[in-house]
Amino acid sequence: MSLDFTLADVFTEEPFGGNQLAVFPDAAGITDADMQRLAREFNFSETTFVLPPDDPACSHRVRIFTPREELPFAGHPTIGTAAVLASMDTAEPTPRNYVFEEGIGPVAVTVQGAGIQFRLRPPSFETTDELPPAPAIARALGLAPDAIAESWYAGVGLRFCFVRLLSPELVDRIVLDRAAWAAGIAGGWSSQLYCFAGDWRDGARLHARFFAPAAGVDEDPATGSASAALAASVANRSGERDGTYRIQIDQGVLMGRPSQLAATARKEGGEITEVVVSGSAAIVGSGTMRLSTG
């Protein structure tokens, strides 16, 4: 079986920056097991497989795999898959609008020029009163306990443990201790550590790194789903019943894959009604995989 794929770098306008993604735009006939094998072979943070939708209200069904597991939703695969489809739809007018059927439900995506954004309305924002184990987190990050300004759990489609550090320099000093992570964090509400620093408010520009060993991702250069949950957290913590909350994020810098992400959350009547994540993507290559059927 010959399978065509396209490679995209996501949350960057420049090839070889951002977060790598492999997209199989015609995944009909690929088994679940082979999707996982292909994702493991590429060994990117995620690989996506595009199928006809089951829901007639959606344009495509998109399945997302890390090297270790399938995800119900993820940000950079959503942005990157839209970029790949748009590059193939050259006869279609712009902007190009898609509705992806993902594990969390329909995800609306718009491609206009170099800009791509996905919208979750309403977002499935969740949080908990459970407190992350700050001393264990500090040990796992190789930092002193007083480096952590605060930490909390939240998610939009995927759960994260957010860790706000006192300075960008501390973010850059992180060296993940996998044994300490496994001993003190892996069994919590979320084991995925999203660490950032910056002025924590509407309009902030943040410096971030993300670690997800449980998903087979030691460090991720750009994490759109976490950006969605982080913007939603700003809105959730606001004392205002109505408002729009915007953040910008730099990620992947130390990995040599600089990424720029923007996220907006809207709040109406005390409820988070919409989350939008925006970025760019660069198409960097294409090819064919040959998969044995015997």
N, C-alpha and C positions, 0 to 999 in steps of 0.2 A: 504494500500500500504506500503510495506516494502522497505526502502531505505538505502543502505549501504553508510557509510561515513568513511573517514580517517582524523585524526587530525595530523597536522604538525606544528612544530615551525620553523619559517623562519628567515634567516639571523643570524643563530647560528648553531654550531655543537652540542650543548648540549641541551637535552630536558629541557623544562620549562624556556628557555630563548627565545630571539627573539620575533617574532610577530606570534600570534596564527592564524591558518587557518583551516577551515573545508572544505573538498573537497568531493563532491559527484561525483564519477568517472563515474557513469552511470545514467545520469539525464533525460533520455528519459521518457516522460510521466509526468514529473513534470510541473505544470502550472507556469506561471509567478508569480501569486499571492502566490502560495505555496513556490516558491523560496524565495520570500521576507519574508514570514512567518518563514521559516527555518533559514534564515540569522538573523532575529530578535531573534529567539529562542537561537541560539548560542551566539549572541551578541559579536562576535569578530569584529575586524575592517572590515574584509571581509570574505565571504564564496563563494566558487566557485562551478559551476555546469558544468560538462563536457558532451558534446553532439557530435554526428557526425557532421562533418563540412558541411556547405552549399557550401563552396568554395573547389573544388577538389584539389587545390594546398596546402590545409592545412590538418594537421593530425587530429586535434580536434577543435571543437568550445568550447570556454570557456566563460561562463557568470559569472560576478563578481557582488556581492551584498554586500553593507554595511548594517547595521541594518535598514537603512532608505531608501536606493535607489540603483538602478543599476548603475554601472560605465562602461564607455567604455573601460577602461584599468586601471590596477594598477600593481605595481611592485612586492610586496611580494606575492600576489595571483598567479602571473605568475610563479615565482620561485617555490613556494610551490606546485602548481598543477603539475608542471613538476617532482618534487621530488616524489610525490605520484604515478604518472603514471610510473615513472622509477622503483619504488619499486614493482609494479605489473608486469612489463615487464621483469621478471627475465631471460627469454629465449633469450632476444634480446641482441645483442653485444653492447659494449660500445665503444666510447661515444654514448649516445642516443640523437638523434636529433628530435625535434618536431617543427611544425609550428602551433601556436595557432591562430585560427580565433577569434579575439576580436573586440570590437566595433570600435577601431581605425584602424583595418585592420590586416594583418598577422604579427605575432610576432614570430621570430625565437628563439628557446630555445635549449640549449645544456646542457646535464647532463653528467659529467665525474667524476666518483668517488663521493667524497663529494662536489665537486664544481659544481655550476649551474650558467649559465649566459643567459640573454636574450639580443637580439640585435635588434635595430630599425634602419633600413637603407632604405631610409633616415628617420631621426626622424621628427616628425611634431612639430618642435620647434616654439613656438610663444612667443611674448612679446609685450609690449605696452609702449608708452611714458607717459601714465597715471602714476602719482606718488602716491604711497600708502600714506595714511594719518598718518604720523609718530606720531603726538601727540595722536591720537586716538589709535594707536597700542600700544604705551607706556602705556596708561591708561588700555587697555585691558589686558596687560601682568603684570600689577602691578609694572612697572618700571618707573624710571625717564626718561624724554625725551632724556637726554644726554647719556643714556645707548645704544641708537641705533646708530651704525656707519653708516649704510645705509639700504635702503629697495628698493625692486623693484618687479615687477610682471614678471613671465615667466612660461612656461609650456611645457611639452612634453606629449601629450595625456590628461593630467589633468593640470589645472591652479593652481598656487601657489602664495602666497605673501611671498617672502623671506625677512627675517629680520636678518641682521648681527649685533650681539651685540659685545660689546667691550671685553668681556672676557667669558670664560666658566662658571665662577662663576655666572655671570648675567643670563646665560641660566638656571642654576640650581635654581635661585631665582624666576623664573616665577611662578605666580599663576594666572591662567586665570580667568578674571572677565567676565562672560558670558553676563551680562547686558551691560557692556561697549563694549564688542565685538559686540553685536547685534545692539547697537546704532551707533557705529562709523565705523564698518568694514564690516558687513554682506552684504551690498549692492554693494560692490566694484567689480573690475575686477576679483578678487578672494578673498574669505573670509577665505581661508585655510592658517593658519599661520605656516610657517616653519622657526623656529628660530635657529640660529647656531652661533658659534664663532670659530675662528681659523685663521691661516695664509692663507688668501684668495688668492690662486695662484695654478698653476699646482703643483701637488705633495702634496697638503695640507692634513692634518688630522684634521677633523672638529668634533665638539661636538654639537649635535643637539637635538631638541625636536620639535614635530609637533602636532598641534591642529586643528581639523576639526569638530566643533560642528554642522555645517550645514548637514554633512553626518552622524550624530549620533555617532561621534567618539570624545570623550573628549580629549584623547591623544593617539597617535599611537606609538608603540614601535619601528617600523622600516618602512620607507616609500621609497620604491624603485623608484616609479615614480617621487618623488621629487628629489631623488639622480640623476636621469637621467636629469631632468631639471636644476639642479644645475651644473652638469658637462657641460651641453650645454651652460649655462650662462658664465662659465669660458671661453669656446671657443669663444662664441659670443663677449665677451668683449676684447678678445685678439686682439692686433693690427696686428698679423701675419695672412697671408692668408692661411698658411698651418701649421698643427701641431697636436699633440696628447696631451690631457689634462686629467690628472688623479687626482681623489680625493678619500680619504677614510673617512668614517663617522662612528662615535660611536653614537648610539641612544638608548633610552629605559633604560638608566642606572638607573635613579631615580625611574623608575617604577619597578625595580627588574627584568627586562627582557632585559639584555644587548644584543645589536645587533651590528653586524659589516657589513658594506656595502662598496662596491667599485664601482666606476663609472668612465667610460672613454668616452670622446667625441673626435671625429676626425673631422678635418677641412681641406678641400681641395678647393683651389681657392676661398677662402673667404666664402665658404658655409659649414655648419655643415652637414657632410655626414653620420655619424654613431654615435650612443650612445650605450654603452654596460654597463649593470649593473650586478654585480657578487655577489654571496654569497653562503651560505650553507643552508641546512634544515635538521631537525631531525624529523623522523616519531615517533609520541608518542602514537598513539592509533587508534582504529577503533571501529565501532559499527553499529547499525541499528536504524534508526528512523522509527516510525510507524505513517503514515499519514492517517487520516480519508478521505475517498472518498465520504462520504455521507453528 
